[in-house]
Each structure stands twice: as C-alpha cells, then as structure tokens.
Amino acid sequence: MPVSVEHAAVDAPGGGGEAARTARPVRWTLRARLALLASSLLAPLVVAEGALRAYDAWRGYDAWARVPSWYLYAPGKFAGYRLRPGVHLKRACEISVNSLGFRGPEVTVEKPAGTVRIVCLGGSSTFCDGVSDDAATWPARLQEVLRGAGLPRIEVINAGCSGYTSSQSLGQFLGRCAPLSPDWVVFYEGWNDVKWWPTLKSERDWSRHQGVYGTPPWYDRLLSWSALWGAIRMRVLASQTREVRTGITSGEVGPAGPAIWERNLRVLATEARVSGARLVLCTEARRFPDPGGDGYAFPWPGVDPGTLRACVERLDAVTRRVAGEEGALFVDVDGAVSDDAEHLYDHIHLTDRGARAVAEAVAAVLGPAIGTGAPE
C-alpha cells in the first residue's frame, strides 16, 4: 500500500516526524497570542462602554443620549434636510420629534375647529437647542402664555430646525407648514443669514451655505449604537463639525445678503397671506462680546465686532421696514430680552429663562392682535 506524503513526513526516520509534530503548537500559540492581544484591547473598551451607559442611566439619560447629531435629521426635499419623525432623545436636554417632523407633541394636519394655529419658523434659536425639554422652548412657552391670557384653543407648532437659513425656513413653510392651515406665522431668524453677508456676492455664493442631509460615514453609522463612540465624537471630533467659521470679518458688506433676506421675507409674507395667515417678524435675541461686560467671547476666531454690529443693524432695519410695508406684526425681541448669561448661553441660543422671555415678548404683540388680552 502506498505511503502518503503526510504519513511519510511524520514517520520518516531522522526526526522529520517529530519536527512536524512540534510545529503545530507554534501555530496555535500565535493564534492564542493574537486572541489575547485582541481581548486585552477590547476589554477596556467594553468596560468603558458599560461604565458610560451606567453613568448615563444614573443621570436619567436614555440609551440613545450620545448618538451623533445626524441621527436627529433626515433628508428633506423642501429645505435640504428636516427633523427625523419619531425621534426621542433624553440627555442634558430632552428632545421629542412628532410624527410630522416637528419638535414637540403630536399635532394633526387638519386644524381642529375653533383653534388658532400658530407656526414658528427659524433655525436653532427657534428649535431651541439647549433648553431643558420640549415644554421649555419658546414656541411651547408662547402657547402657554397665550392660553393663560384667555384663549385656551391656541396651538403653537415649533417648525424650527437647527441650521436653517431664511431660504430654508421659506421652503419649510411652503412644503410642510402651509398645509397645516396656520392662522399666524412667527418668523424668528437672523444669525444663519447675517453671518455670511460680508462674503456674499451673488445667489451662487448663497447656495453654498444651504445645508443638505449627507449620508454619514460608514464608521459613524456602524458605531452609532455606542455611547463611548458618541462621547469620543462629541469631545474629540467636535472641532470637525463645530461652527468655527463665519463670514463676519472686517470688510464691506455688499448688497447681495440684505437683498436675499428682504426677498425671502416678502415671499414669506405673500405666501402666508395666500394660505390665510398673518406674519409676525421678529428680531433675534443676541449676546455679543462686551469688553466691559461679563467676559463672554465668541467660540470662534476672526469675528470683527464693527462689521458684525453693522450687519445686525442692517438686518433689523430691513426686517422692521418689510414688516411695515407687508402689513406684518413686528416684535423687537432683541430689545426685550437681556443679553446676559441668564438668558443666552452663547451668541443666540436661549436658556430656559431666555426662552420664556422671548415667548412673553412675542405674546405681548401677538396676543392683542389675536384678541386674547395678552399682557402689554
């Protein structure tokens, strides 16, 4: 019977078989070492993940508290992106998005009989990044103040979305808010436009600043479940997504920015009338660095204070003029809300107290127009 090569190698005289028998454990030892190395690297990550989840649970956060920001958004054909319907996040602040894609409780597309429906448009200062929960946003507070002033059938919808410019808010109204048959449209916006004014030369320049939903990187989607990855992403990689640039450096402000702002306000006023609503235009509460103030400084470099104030004054003047010419109500929220740390935790974003102050300022003008007897 022929002898196989394998058996020949094992049984050959002169120690060849012994060498083959001792070679096999070397291969297993290498695998064991690799497995040990992998487990030694993985074990601390598993412990850190568990510890972070336990810490989040102790603080009352939910399991998705540290998901990347893209989890909150979805593609949107009217404004480039929108809030993802049905999302609920509980972390330092609690955020709920209803089935229609608006922050706050559920609402119906069909307006209930006898209800005065108010839609609030804007960016993160309307969405209210940073307030404690949905009930602390200024649109929710506005509903509370107006109902308390004598009209229980007031319904306020928060249609703000972080990052929206006036062009995107206009798209939001045309595509998603006009079908809700609002009676009033409150527009609270400004920073996401005016910060680019010194750089704008044309509509092409403006189009580059309209955010769109982009598919997250594969590793971000793969690790989106991980609290540890979320913490690393927020702490270490935040500089890659943080707003560190604006166009507000020293220089002349051309006509393109103010013209786009005015056009969008006028189109919004027209479309609001077409849908049977009246428009309320507001200035935006702001907190700018004050050398003699509380030491607040912008979190990004290169902002020229003189250019910034010139842009803001021009923006507010256009807003006031358009409100008068289009028959809209005008609310100088910036003049009504204190520009301190108790009301604004950065340049435009409100604290709970600041959101309450904005709601009261809007209600003081809007309430009498509705006929609720809101406080002057």
C-alpha positions in Angstrom: 0.0 0.0 0.0 1.5 3.3 -1.0 2.5 5.6 1.8 1.0 9.1 1.7 3.2 12.2 1.7 1.7 13.3 5.0 2.5 10.0 6.7 5.8 9.9 5.1 6.6 13.2 6.6 5.5 12.1 10.0 7.1 8.6 10.1 10.3 9.3 8.2 13.4 8.4 10.0 15.8 11.0 11.2 13.4 13.2 13.3 11.3 14.6 10.5 8.1 13.4 12.1 9.0 14.9 15.4 9.6 18.3 13.8 6.2 18.2 12.1 4.5 17.3 15.4 6.2 20.2 17.2 5.4 22.8 14.5 1.6 22.6 15.1 1.6 24.0 18.6 3.6 27.0 17.4 0.7 27.9 15.0 -1.9 27.6 17.8 0.3 29.7 20.1 0.4 32.5 17.6 -3.4 32.5 17.3 -3.7 32.5 21.1 -1.4 35.4 21.3 -3.4 37.3 18.8 -6.6 36.5 20.6 -5.1 37.6 23.9 -3.9 40.8 22.3 -7.4 41.5 20.8 -9.1 40.7 24.1 -6.7 43.0 26.0 -7.5 45.8 23.7 -11.3 45.1 23.6 -11.8 44.5 27.4 -11.1 48.2 28.4 -13.4 49.4 25.6 -16.2 47.1 26.9 -15.7 48.2 30.5 -15.7 51.9 29.4 -18.9 51.4 27.3 -20.6 49.7 30.2 -19.5 52.4 32.7 -20.6 55.2 30.4 -24.0 53.6 29.9 -24.4 53.1 33.7 -23.4 56.8 34.2 -25.9 57.9 31.6 -28.7 55.8 33.2 -27.8 57.2 36.6 -28.2 60.7 35.2 -31.6 59.8 33.6 -30.4 59.7 30.0 -31.8 57.2 27.6 -29.8 54.7 25.6 -29.5 57.0 22.6 -28.3 60.0 24.6 -25.0 60.2 22.8 -25.9 59.4 19.2 -24.3 61.6 16.6 -26.3 64.7 15.6 -27.1 63.2 12.2 -29.5 60.8 14.0 -31.8 63.7 14.6 -32.2 64.6 10.9 -33.4 63.1 7.7 -33.4 64.1 4.0 -35.9 66.8 3.2 -36.9 67.9 -0.3 -38.1 71.4 0.8 -35.2 72.6 2.8 -32.3 70.1 2.2 -33.0 68.2 5.5 -35.5 68.1 8.3 -36.0 66.6 11.7 -36.4 62.8 11.7 -40.0 62.0 12.7 -40.4 60.0 15.9 -37.0 60.6 17.4 -36.8 60.9 21.2 -33.5 61.8 22.9 -33.1 62.3 26.6 -29.7 63.7 27.7 -28.9 67.0 29.3 -31.9 68.3 27.3 -34.8 66.2 26.2 -35.9 66.3 22.6 -39.0 64.7 21.0 -40.0 64.9 17.4 -43.5 64.2 16.5 -44.8 62.1 13.5 -45.0 65.2 11.3 -41.3 66.1 11.9 -41.7 69.0 14.3 -40.3 69.3 17.8 -43.0 68.8 20.5 -46.2 66.9 21.0 -48.3 65.4 18.2 -50.5 67.6 16.1 -52.9 66.8 13.3 -52.6 68.1 9.7 -56.2 69.2 9.8 -56.7 72.1 12.2 -59.2 71.4 15.0 -62.4 73.5 14.8 -62.1 76.8 16.8 -58.3 76.5 17.1 -56.0 79.4 16.4 -52.9 77.7 15.0 -49.5 79.5 15.1 -46.5 78.1 13.3 -43.0 79.3 14.4 -40.2 79.3 11.8 -36.4 79.6 12.3 -33.2 77.8 12.9 -31.7 76.5 16.2 -32.8 79.6 18.1 -36.4 78.6 17.3 -35.9 74.9 17.7 -34.2 75.9 21.0 -31.0 74.0 21.2 -30.0 73.7 24.8 -33.3 74.3 26.7 -34.2 71.6 29.2 -37.1 69.9 27.3 -39.8 70.5 24.6 -42.0 72.4 27.1 -39.2 74.9 27.7 -38.8 76.0 24.1 -40.1 79.5 23.4 -42.9 78.3 21.0 -44.2 76.0 23.7 -43.9 78.8 26.2 -45.8 81.1 23.7 -48.7 78.6 23.7 -48.6 78.6 27.5 -48.6 82.4 27.8 -51.4 82.9 25.3 -53.6 80.2 26.8 -53.0 81.7 30.2 -54.1 85.1 28.8 -57.6 83.9 27.9 -57.7 81.8 24.8 -57.4 78.0 25.5 -57.7 77.0 21.9 -54.3 78.3 20.9 -52.0 75.8 19.3 -48.3 76.6 18.6 -46.2 74.4 16.4 -42.4 74.6 16.6 -41.3 74.3 13.0 -37.7 75.5 13.7 -34.8 73.3 12.6 -31.1 73.9 13.6 -29.1 75.4 10.8 -31.9 76.7 8.7 -31.4 79.9 6.8 -34.2 82.2 5.7 -34.3 80.4 2.4 -34.7 77.0 4.1 -37.3 78.3 6.5 -39.2 79.6 3.5 -39.0 76.1 2.0 -40.2 74.7 5.3 -43.2 76.9 5.3 -44.2 76.3 1.6 -43.7 72.5 1.8 -44.6 71.5 5.3 -46.4 74.3 7.2 -48.8 75.9 4.7 -50.8 72.6 4.5 -51.4 72.9 8.2 -53.6 76.0 7.6 -51.9 78.3 10.2 -53.6 81.5 11.3 -50.3 83.1 12.2 -46.7 82.6 11.2 -43.9 83.8 13.5 -40.5 84.2 11.9 -37.6 84.3 14.4 -34.4 84.1 12.5 -31.3 86.1 11.5 -27.9 84.7 12.5 -27.8 81.9 10.0 -28.1 84.5 7.3 -26.2 87.5 8.5 -23.1 85.6 9.5 -22.4 85.2 5.8 -23.2 88.6 4.5 -19.7 90.0 4.0 -18.8 87.0 1.8 -21.8 87.1 -0.4 -21.5 88.4 -4.0 -24.3 86.5 -5.6 -27.0 83.8 -5.3 -24.4 81.3 -6.2 -22.4 82.2 -3.1 -25.6 82.0 -1.0 -26.4 78.5 -2.3 -23.2 77.1 -0.8 -24.5 77.9 2.6 -27.7 76.0 2.4 -27.2 72.8 4.4 -28.3 69.4 2.9 -28.5 66.0 4.5 -25.4 64.0 3.8 -25.1 60.2 4.4 -22.9 59.8 7.5 -19.5 57.9 7.1 -19.7 54.2 7.3 -17.9 54.0 10.6 -20.2 56.6 12.1 -23.3 54.5 11.1 -21.6 51.3 12.3 -20.7 52.8 15.7 -23.9 54.8 16.2 -25.1 52.4 18.9 -22.0 53.1 21.1 -22.2 55.5 24.0 -18.4 55.5 24.0 -18.1 56.4 20.4 -20.7 59.2 20.9 -18.6 60.6 23.7 -15.4 60.5 21.7 -17.2 62.0 18.7 -18.6 64.9 20.7 -15.4 65.6 22.7 -12.5 64.8 20.4 -14.0 65.2 16.9 -16.3 68.1 17.6 -13.9 70.5 16.1 -14.5 68.9 12.7 -18.2 69.8 12.7 -18.4 72.8 15.0 -19.3 76.1 13.5 -15.8 77.7 13.6 -16.1 79.9 10.6 -18.3 82.8 9.8 -18.1 85.5 7.1 -18.1 88.3 9.6 -14.6 89.5 9.2 -13.7 93.1 8.6 -14.7 94.4 5.2 -17.6 95.9 3.2 -21.0 94.3 3.2 -22.3 94.2 -0.3 -25.9 94.3 -1.4 -26.4 90.5 -2.0 -27.0 89.4 1.6 -29.6 92.1 2.5 -31.3 91.7 -0.8 -31.7 87.9 -0.3 -33.0 88.5 3.2 -35.6 91.1 2.1 -36.7 88.9 -0.8 -37.3 85.9 1.4 -39.3 88.0 4.0 -41.5 89.4 1.2 -42.1 86.0 -0.3 -42.9 84.6 3.1 -45.4 87.4 3.7 -47.1 86.8 0.4 -47.3 83.0 0.8 -48.6 83.5 4.4 -51.4 85.7 3.0 -52.2 83.1 0.3 -52.5 80.4 3.0 -54.8 82.6 5.0 -52.2 83.5 7.7 -50.7 86.7 9.0 -47.0 87.1 9.5 -45.1 88.2 12.6 -41.4 89.2 12.0 -39.1 89.2 15.0 -35.5 90.3 15.7 -33.4 87.6 17.2 -32.2 87.9 20.8 -28.4 88.1 20.7 -25.4 88.2 23.1 -22.3 89.8 21.8 -18.9 90.2 23.5 -18.8 93.3 25.6 -15.3 94.4 26.9 -16.9 95.9 30.0 -19.4 93.0 30.5 -19.3 89.5 31.8 -16.3 88.3 29.8 -18.3 86.4 27.2 -16.4 85.8 24.0 -17.3 84.2 20.7 -16.3 80.5 20.5 -14.6 81.0 17.1 -11.9 83.4 16.0 -11.9 86.1 13.3 -15.2 87.9 14.0 -14.9 91.7 13.6 -17.2 93.4 16.1 -17.7 96.5 14.0 -18.7 94.5 10.9 -20.9 92.3 13.0 -22.9 95.2 14.5 -23.2 96.9 11.2 -24.7 93.7 9.7 -27.1 93.1 12.5 -28.3 96.7 12.5 -28.9 96.5 8.8 -30.7 93.1 9.1 -33.0 94.5 11.8 -33.7 97.6 9.8 -34.7 95.6 6.8 -36.9 93.3 8.9 -38.7 96.3 10.5 -39.3 98.0 7.1 -40.6 94.9 5.4 -43.0 94.3 8.3 -44.4 97.7 7.9 -44.7 97.5 4.2 -46.2 94.0 4.1 -48.7 94.5 6.9 -46.9 92.1 9.3 -46.5 92.5 13.0 -43.0 93.4 14.2 -41.5 92.3 17.5 -38.2 93.6 18.7 -37.2 90.6 20.7 -33.6 91.6 20.9 -34.6 94.8 22.6 -36.8 92.9 25.1 -34.5 90.1 26.2 -31.5 90.8 28.4 -28.2 89.9 26.7 -26.7 88.1 29.7 -25.8 84.5 30.7 -29.1 84.0 32.4 -31.0 84.4 29.1 -28.5 83.3 26.5 -25.8 80.7 27.0 -24.0 81.8 23.8 -24.5 84.3 20.9 -28.1 83.4 20.1 -29.1 80.2 21.9 -31.5 80.6 24.8 -31.6 79.3 28.3 -34.9 78.2 29.8 -35.3 81.7 31.2 -34.4 83.3 27.9 -37.0 81.2 26.1 -39.6 82.3 28.5 -38.6 85.9 27.9 -38.8 85.5 24.1 -42.3 84.0 24.4 -43.5 86.8 26.6 -42.1 89.4 24.2 -43.9 87.8 21.2 -47.1 87.3 23.2 -47.1 91.0 24.2 -47.5 91.9 20.5 -49.3 88.9 19.1 -51.8 88.5 21.9 -53.7 91.7 21.4 -53.8 91.1 17.7 -55.5 87.7 18.3 -57.8 89.3 20.9 -56.6 87.3 23.9 -55.8 90.2 26.1 -52.2 89.1 26.4 -50.2 91.3 28.7 -48.7 94.5 27.2 
